[in-house]
Amino acid sequence: FAVIQDAVNAATSGDTIRIGPGRFNEGTLVRVPGWTEIVRILVTVEDLTLIGAGSDQTIIGQEQDWDLSQGGHRGIQTATYWGTRRLVVENMRFENMAYAINDDDIAEMYIRNCAFSGSEFSVLDFGGVLEIENSHFLSVKRDGFHLAAWAHDRLRVTGCSFQHIPDGLWAQESVSIMGVQNAKFVDCNFRG
């Protein structure tokens, strides 16, 4: 498939989609109760793995800087609303969006060897299990978060780096954790 969404639409539960080098900025207008936004990868499969060619080779998002006038467009959007229970994301870079990865209450999400820069929210995740390994959070926009984890049963962040580059007068945060029953950070760096 030349478009990632076409591969996702053809996938069945348990599939792995390998994504080659390049910048992928194709999006679909998604309308649900409460919001309408451009989404580059809408995950509607119960159990799916997305593996890029490397965080320096497979890039999701636009080249130009994101700002609020562009709206809340997303890189990956998933939720129990679309039947997703488990998602694995590996070896990709996410750039210049409102939400790089946005999960609304799926049971399990695993992010490995990814990089994030220029978005307002790098990872915004609600509920279930979230594990992030060996990933680099390089910059956020406005008053954004690198990681917002809310109402999880378990949160594990291992071998990650979080860096801030000042963006005017806005207060940025690396991590926001609320209502998480069990959180653990191991071998992580926070700078700026």
PyMOL commands that set and color helices and strands:
alter all, ss='L'
color gray80, all
select helices_A, chain A and resi 4-10+68-70+80-82
alter helices_A, ss='H'
color red, helices_A
select strands_A, chain A and resi 15-18+22-24+28-32+35-43+47-51+58-61+74-79+86-90+93-95+99-104+108-112+115-117+119-133+136-137+140-158+161-163+173-178+183-186+189-191
alter strands_A, ss='S'
color yellow, strands_A
deselect
rebuild
show_as cartoon
